């Protein structure tokens, strides 16, 4: 118990020292772009309550489709059995339906 307490105290002190050092040693040169409302430096053009384009959500769906595909297929490649094969084929079929949906909506066409 004593060792755990010492470890926690050392971790707190070390993190405080590192955070304090980065705060003290940081070079601060504020410019109008850095202190603006957005990091990119642009002023907001529209009201914050405007609707997003559907393309934004379609790109998010596309990212999720391929992200899930990779996260499922890597572990599946380690354990191959007939049951796993058909389960993953069903999963890939669902992902393919999502990809076709994205393609039909035009999310893959960039202007």
N, C-alpha and C positions, 0 to 999 in steps of 0.2 A: 504494500500500500504506500509505503514511504517512497519507493522508487517511482511509482506512478505519479505521485504528487510532484516530485522533483522534475520529472519529464514534462508535465503540464506547465510548471513554472518556467522552465527553460524555453519551451515552445512559445509561451506568451511573451517572454522578454525578447527572444530572438525576432519574432514577428514584429514587435513594437520597434525594435532597433532598426530593422530593415525598412519598415514603413516610414519611420522618422527620417532616416538617411535619404530615402528617395524624395521625400518632401523638401528637405533642406537643400539637397544638392541639385534639384531639378532646375533647368534653365527656363525662365519664364519670359517669353517675348510675345505678349498678346497683340494680335492684329485685329482689324475689323472683321475679317473672315472667321477667325478663331472664336471671337466672342459673340458671333451672331447666333440666331436661334437654332440654326441647323449646322451640322458639322461641314456640310458641303459649301456653306457660305451663301446659299441662295435664300432670298426672302420667300416666305410662303405666298403662293399665287392665289390659292382658293381657300374657302372656308374649311375648317377641319371636319365639318360634317358632310362633305361631299361623298358621293358613292365611289367606290373603287371600281375599276374596270374588271370585267370577268377574266381578262387575260392574266391579271395578277393571281387570281385563284387557280387558274388552269396551270400556270407555271408551278405553283405550290403543290398541286396534285401530281404533276409530272415529277417533281423532285422526290416526293414521298414514294411514288411508284418505284423509281429506280433505287432509292435508298433502301426500301424494304427488300427489293429483289436481291441486292448485294448482301444485306445482313442475313437473309434466309439461305441463300445459295452457298455461302462459304461454310457454315456448319453442316449443311446437307451433304456437301462434297466429302465430308469425313465419314459419314455414316450412310452407306448405301444399302438399302434393302428394298424388296418389291413394294412394301406398304409405303415406305418413305418416297419412293419414286412416284407413285400415283398421287400422293398428297402434294408433292411439289409440282407435279404437272398441273393439278387443279389450281394451285396457287399461281403458277405462271400464266395459266389461261385467264384468270381474273385480272392479272396485271396487264395482259395483252388487250383485254377488253378496255381497260382504262387508257392504255396507250392509243388505241384506235379512237376512243372518244376524244382524247386530246387532239389527235390528228384531224379529226372531222371538224372540231371547233376552231381549228386554225392556230392553236397555241404554238405549233412548231414553226410557223412562218413568221420571220422577223422582218420588220420594215425599217 
